[in-house]
Amino acid sequence: MLTFIAGLSLVWGIIIFYSSLFKMKKNDYKSESPIGVSGYIELEVLIKLWNKFPMSIAKTLTILTGCSFITFGTLALYTIYKVS
């Protein structure tokens, strides 16, 4: 199960990293919806706060999020299968 979670984290991080570098446009980093529409108020407030940053900082934070998922997945796989 830990192998599955580590692999999923690694793949998810690669998808986030690739999307933030090559696929996402300037409008993808902005949210125009009002707070309370989706039901996840905490997440919506966080995204509204995120929108106050310049686009370059938001893109950098998205890239760092992808890198952290990749790092977690790699370290978890290394811990599971490390050869002594």
HELIX and SHEET records of a PDB file:
HELIX    1   1 LEU A    2  TYR A   18  1                                  17    
HELIX    2   2 SER A   19  LYS A   23  3                                   5    
HELIX    3   3 LYS A   26  TYR A   29  5                                   4    
HELIX    4   4 ILE A   41  TRP A   50  1                                  10    
HELIX    5   5 MET A   55  TYR A   81  1                                  27    
END                                                                             
